[in-house]
């Protein structure tokens, strides 16, 4: 695990050291640079596998190929055996060298043989060809900048911004996507000229020409007529699949642990880990003390830790968030509005004091049906059959229900559910995942911003939903979340918050084979009888404590609404005061003041919307204002 960077084309000698200096948090154990004429490859290493001989950049024996690699290849031992049988000889025990030999043997198709999380670059000196690749689900990031004969790449945008030619001008479609969903989309960044290599893609640079290619995608939706397997058989297969995914992710030459929230996903990871190892298991949890009991899952985490005899650690999160916000913003380099970044930052910080590697339950909701909105989609299909007047009447009634301060705000859910009663199922589902809808943005945006808001911000979501199968729109919702929300929000957050503390996070539920097999099962199997994650719970019945299996999903959430009315109110006013909003010129002052007034009075909960605007303002201060670059264009 590390940070990688490089260039093809002439640059100043000090560029590579500067880029690596900004990526040091991703790999404080070692660093290295390979330079040859107008090509440079660099890395900062977090040593996990082959601590002695795994240094990078690494070359093949001939010196023709050079690689820098961020991630872990979980099947590298099996692949090495195959390559050795073909006559390849190895000098190290590292997975990095396996990628290098696989590329030499199979060319660009080598990525199809890799199982793991990765972003890597290989330079072929003989053909002057740069090859880039990113893992199937997008667990590891890779950004690039390209102009004429100069090409730059890095694990994070901050390293690219070292180069004086890289502009900080906003990418307005990406900013629009951020306002809608809270994160930037797969192929774009917030910076106009910096792009992301999308998940499951490779890129080849030859003679200044860049070609992107997709090498994997979610399996096609199956027809509804496919015979349905029995629940018990499917549950046994799920249990075995997760056990094998966890076993593969225990490959490490350093101690590792588990993020344990107390929910079913992370608890299943701990249970599976105990089945494949008798050694020490360290677990790490975040709680809120007695201040927000509806958000706290510590009691369930303790039950799991006790059941599987783990070395358990807890961190009580106090709402002193203001001090850490600049560090969180700088870790992302882009505006990011998922407030779960706060507890993720805290648990990563606590975990990094003890281990270098942690397993996580990320991906369990998307693969096995954990979000209440999946049930909402089922109900929405029935709701759509009601007479039009009744659908509109239900919307009016829902708007009169007062909000709740608990982690389950039923009134807000009711309003979201009944909004847009004439919309398609796809549009309604996407609307539930948005922070600001199109109509809300029309009222929020000043003319300078409105000029940049164009239709189609949800095009990727629409396309993914349309690919659903099994004759069930919920399958489309799974695909939408696996294609957009999981890689662009959850996995990006896990990478930045963990690597900011030099910690590697591994996600067994994001094993591409588990994802593929889960999509071959119908939503009725994964959510039997409307029981969220019923299949996964059946798989671990008798293994996990009954209390863990029975308690409702809470998610890795914080009491943000209460904090904005209390300890974070001063931060709210600092970032979204009327004078500040007016000076920024993006948002209508009255619209923002209305959101604040309703939220602070308790009349409505606008925590996510306000947080989206707050993080945008804080990002602009950090990345634009401090460089004297803020202009509307």
C-alpha positions, 0 to 999 in steps of 0.5 A: 500500500502506498502513494504513487506518482509519475510523469511522461514528458519533460518536467523540472527535477524537483517535481517528483520529490515534491509530489512524493512529499505530499503523498508521504501520509500514504506510505511513511515507511519508504520512498523511491524514484525511477527517472529515465530521460523524460519519464519519472515514477515514484512511490511512498510505501506503507510496507505490508507484504515483503518488508525487506525486498518489496521496494518500489519502483521495481523493474523486471530483470531486463530493466525494460519494465518499471512499476509503481503500485498501490494496493494489494493483490490477494491471489498473487501467490497462485498467480506467481505459481502459474508464472513460474511454471511458464519460466518466469523467475522471481527475485522478491516475495512481493505481489508487486513483482507478480504484477510486473511479470504478469504484464510481461507475460499477458500484456494489458490483459493481465488485469483480468487475472488480478484479484485485489485492490490496486492502482498501478502504472507500468512503464515499458521503456522499449516501446515508450508506453505507459500502462495504468490500471485501477481495480474493478470496484475502485478501491484505490484512486488514480488521478491524471492530468494530460496536456500535449506531450506531458502526462502526470498521474498520482494517487491524490490531486494534491500531488498533481497540483504541484505542477505549475501548469495544473489549473485549479479552475472548477469543473462545473459539471463535477461541482453540480454532481457534488451538490446533487450527491455529495461527491464528484463522479467517477471520471471527473474531479472538482478540478477542470483539467484533473481526471480520475481513471474510472474503476475497472479501467485501464489507460495506455499512453503512447506518443502523447495519445491516451486511450482508456479501456474498460476490462470488467463490468457488473454481470448482466441482469438475469431474466425473472424466470430463472429458478430460485435457489433455496434460502438455506443453499444460498446462505451457505454459499454466502457464508463460504464466499465471505469466509474465503474473501476474508481469508484472502485478505489476511495476507500480511507481514504486519499485524491487522485488525477489524473496524467493528461497528456492531452492525451485521456486516462488520460482525460477519467479517469478525466471525469469518476471520475467527473461523480462519485464524486462531490468532489475535484479532484486534477490533476497533469501534467508535461510539457517542457515549450517552449523548446520542444513543440512537446512533450508538452501536457500541453495545452490539460491538461489545457483544461481538468482541466478547463472542469471538474473544477479540482484543477490543478498542473503543473510541468515544467521539466527542463533537469537537469536529471543528478542529479536524474539519480542515484536515478532513478537507485536505485529505480529500482534496475535493469537496466531500459531503458524507458526514460519515467521514468524521467517525471514519477519520476517528476510527482510522486514527485510533486503529492506526495506533495499533495496526497497519491493516484493518478489515471493514464491512464496507459493501455489505449493504450494496451486495446484500440489501441493507438500505431501507430505501430498497424496501421503499422502492418496493413500496413505491411501486405499489404507491404508483398504482394509487389514484393520482389524487391520492398520491398527491394527497399523501405528499401533502400529508407527509409535509405536515409531519414534524421531524425527529432528532433520532437516527431514523427520521420517519417524517423526513423519510415520508416526505422523500417517499411521497415527493414527485408522485408522478416520477418513474421508479428510477427517478424516485430512487435517485431522488432519495439518494440526492442531497439537492434535487434539480428543483431545489438547485434552481431555487438555491443557485444564483445566476453565476452558478445556475449558468453551469447547471445542466440536465443529466447530472444523474446520467450514470445513475440512470444507466446503472438502474436500467441494467437491472434484472430479475424482473425487479427494480430493486436489482437496478437499485443495487447496481446503481449503488454498486456503480456510483455510491459505493466507489465514489463515496464509500470507498473514496472515503475509506481510502482517504480517511485511512491513508491519511493515518497511514492505515490500509483498509481491506473490504471483503464484501467488495471482492468482485466475486462476491459482488458478481454472485450477489447479483446473480441472486434475485432481490427476493432472495437477498431481502426475503419477506422484506427483511433487510439483509435477510440472506446474510443474517440467515447465513450467520444465524447461530454464529453471531449474537441474536441481538446483533442479528435482530437490531435495526440497521443504524449505519455509520452515522453521526448526530449531525443535526443536533451538532449543527444546533449545538457545538457546530452552530458557530461553524455553521454561521462562520461558513454559511453566514449571510455575508459569506454566502453573499460574498461567495456569489454561488447561492441565494442568501434567502434560500440558505437562510431559510434552510438554516432557520428551519433546521435550527428551529427544529421545524425540518432537518436539513443537516445533510443539505447544510453540510453539503454547502458547508463543506463546499465553502470550507473546500473553497477556502482551503483550495481556492481562496488561499491561492487567490484563485476564486473567480466565477467562470 
